[in-house]
Amino acid sequence: MGLIGKAVGGTALLFGGLFAAGLAVTPDRRAETHQTEKPVPERQPTVIPESWRLADHLSVEVQGKSSRLSSVAVLTFRIQNRSDIHLKDATITCDFFGESGTKLGEAQRIAYREFLAKKTVTVRDMNFGFVHQEAGRVGCKATSAERASPV
């Protein structure tokens, strides 16, 4: 018996043994693994904190900023509450950029004010601390707020 005959004979013995043991794959039965499958945990919906959702109703417009001779950012904002509910204590996050558009840093401060429904509030001279000396542009947004008691 040549090499091909031994290979064919060995393959026949292998498949014969698998078939006899009940491990052969047939068209109506998929191959089974001996490993136990781990149950897939149910995916829970992402819960967004209410303070983040409330901040979506506040629009922040930077009106004035410190002079370029200073490394301290002192900003004046107009914050508009577009919702039908009163808000308070808005966290303002500002990103500072160089002239090329590269982000140089960020800072957060809380405006401890009430923002009445459908009204605009001006927050003057809020100090954001030291920023990179080449920061030439700033972009700010409200990142959280709390529900205020009705007036």
Protein Blocks (a to p, Z undefined) as FASTA:
>chain_A
ZZklmmmmmmmmmmmmmmmnopaccfkbccddfbdcddddddddddddfklmmmmmpccd
dfbdcdfkbcbdcdddddddfbfbdcehiacddddddfkopafbdcdddddddddehiac
ddehiaebjadfklcbdcdddfbdcddddZZ
